[in-house]
Amino acid sequence: MINSKGVDLEQQQTIQNEVTISGKGLMLGDSVSLTLKPAPPDHGIVFYRTDLPGVPGVEVCPENYAAEIPRCTSLRSGDAMVSSIEHILSALAGIGVDNAKIDLNASEPPAVDGSALPYVNLIKEAEVVPQDAPRHFIEFEHPFAVYEANKQLILLPSDSFQVSFTYDHPQLPPQVATFAIDPETYANEIAPARSFCFNNEIEMLRERGIGKGANYDNVVVIDDDGQASDTLRFENEFVRHKILDLIGDLHLGRWLPKAHVIAIRSGHDLHAQLVRALAEKGLTRHRQTEPVEVLDIYRVLPHRYPMCMLDRVVEYENGKRAVGIKNLTYNEQFFQGHFPGQPVMPGVLQIEALAQLGAWLLLRELGAEGQVGYFAKIEEARFRRTVIPGDQLRLEAKILQRRKRLARIEGKAYVGDELAAEGVLTIVLGQTPTE
């Protein structure tokens, strides 16, 4: 599908250049610098806490959702937490950026003017570029809904993404809006809408220790008579901001749904409940089932015959797990000298094959050009059966723990349904040796 500007809406996109924005976080008020960076296909959106040891990453996904701070959206992975992320996620989703790395030196992005427009401008400055990979969507055949008291969130199957939102509050007339979301509509009609609160909420927020970075420059305050503290950018700016938040929260599912989303009085908690419900149905996880052949593996790994232990990758979940295949023939060089009368694949090479699969998964996600994965540790290695010529070794690698340059990987190798070898491998990234 091509839009009016000639952009292929079915292809993934990232940004061309690194860009930085600074300010104070809305909820905790800490000074923060945020840098937006390009990322490879299927990387998704990952926050990196540069102020924490090891620069841990926090992937935007349903599994990492955490109700850490009220009235905003937070994620946690291990000891690393990010909060108030809905505005930048909304901008990325609205403009159509699928893959990006976001460096943060505090727990929340800058509040800027309380809207997503500064982030839209930042993304445009970075230049959105297409990638040679198909875009993923959350797709389903039947209506999907979550409810909570008088709040409702309904997804109707559709060929495109559109939102209808009904917002009402005792101090305001009801506001209703519907938008078909594309980058141009988002940038002009949704992104400029600012955060708002009611003056009778301010003391409550202060007592809860939040809103420390809020001021009249980044929040529109509504008094008891429904009067706003600043000239509104739209007559219905408040419902537009609710749509802005909803788009950001839906991006927790990694991709936007092909749906007409109908929201009635919904907020962050109900949005997260919907995304978790979609995840429980298996709708938010993409598995790449198109085989990755050896020439593509060579583009990531430096290993070559006879030391490349991967013939193909048949399935992977980016940043999570991968399944690879090694077909064993009598011509493998190690069979010539390892029990030549009755050849057996050395157990250490089975572990090497698992490590190569784990390193491929790690390097592919990080887009770490000019780097290679080295063994740092092998734990709990066990060998269950012999592997001989004619066997097909099915390799499974799962990332258990990851920091910027180090990962612990659980590896298992099978012949048919029989477990042949297993172990927990620690891999550290280093520069490719030069000749």
ABEGO torsion letter per residue (X at the ends): XBBAAGBBAABBBBBABBBBBBEBBAAAGBBBBBBBBBBBBGAEBBBBBAABBGGBBBBBBAAABBBABBGBBBBBBEABBBBGAAAAAAAAAAAGBABBBBBBABABBBAEAGBAAAAAAAAAAAEBBBBBBBBBBBBBABBBBBBBEABBBBBBBBABBBBBBBBBBAABBBBBBBBBBBAAAAAAAAAABBBBBBAAAAAAAAAAGBGAABBAAABBBBBAAGBBABBBABAAAAAAAAAAAAAAAAAAAGBBBBBBBBBBGBBAAAAAAAAAAAAAAGAABBBBABBBBAAAAAAABABBOAABABABBABBBBGABBBBBBBBBAABAAAAABGAABBBBBAAAAAAAAAAAAAAAAAAAAGBBGBBBBBABBBGBBBABBBBBGBBBBBBBBBABBBAABBBBBBBBBBEABBABBEBBBBBBBBBBBX
